[in-house]
Amino acid sequence: MFGLPPIPPLEGMHPIVVHFPIGILLIAWLPMLVGVIDKKRRNTWFASAFMLLLVGTIGAFAAVFTGEATEETVGTTSQLIENAIHEHEEAAEMARNLFIATTIVFLAVWLTWAKINEKKKAMVAVAGGALVVASYAVASLALANAGHLGGVLVHQHGIHAPITAQATPSGVLNDAIDELGDDDDD
């Protein structure tokens, strides 16, 4: 019978939430690049890049929040594990903060470029573009490092988020689906 798994508690949401900002933030360079090439639709591409940065950065807040909730439930068995968790947490917060800065830098450069006269656009494009590329590269490396450290926690140290609540094994939704599907007249 088809059934949906139960929604995990907040402490178990980290593995679900964390992958969205990683994926979103690591592809934000693509519309930036296309916007540089496609002059006709540049603002549309830059708006897309900004939205990816904004949504990804908001997602990074959710990832850090759910990670902190998960940390509360994970019992540390050694100083090594405790240090690994702390290192991952610090790296994730650093990546989030760097993407806040990158999003602000991108928006500032884009708005400045859009508002100035044609003579200065090339200068702003080169200088601002270099600043955006540098900021994005540093933030992306920090994000990749945080993700790697999270992978080390899971795959090397065996630390897992509690993905199920203290509920029935089949879940309430599965029971409701079974009730709806039970149409025999016996």
Steps between C-alpha positions, in 0.01 A plus 500: 500500500621849422577713798688812584760494775427701810642850516808490722524712812699825482811314618471268200441766234868590451578231237192608304553876526878525463529380140274769352717803583812312396356422157338839452803702606746296297310560173448875549811570289324370189246784450774746600716374215214488250405856603849620414477335156134572413485881494141504375361319805773592749267634769283189483803275545636714782158498669505120477849487652392732780193287575715186516742674737215631714305173519819301555616733778161479671528123464844517664334658805256207510785251460696652789184515714410134438864401546503662843177317588658173389812569705285518814388138452830343395686358795872555474698185567844657495688827485582417135130486409425816697782683320380373160146623569631838617724534192206422268276748682760778479563430130126509426455830682800644314358388163160648585658832599718510188193444282320782681793723403511362145127563452538858622809558282325359193192717557710813561708447184192421290307805624802728462558376146132555414493857636822652361560659161633304203855638531552345843321168439810324371703601805227388741452178305869409523565612859162389634510177303841416647367569849195279442711217354746514791222515760304218335811280465596538866141438617467194274824349630381559857167335415673200340719467810197510732327236288811282503526525878132401526572201278791403726265508800253268329723266302814485711370549853150354452314802640139509375205728559194337660272479195204336669290616789374276775195418287347187359729323252261543208412857586159658540476596131559141389221382731265762353588394145436136591158595642405680178616211285315233699185458291424130527151427626582188700 
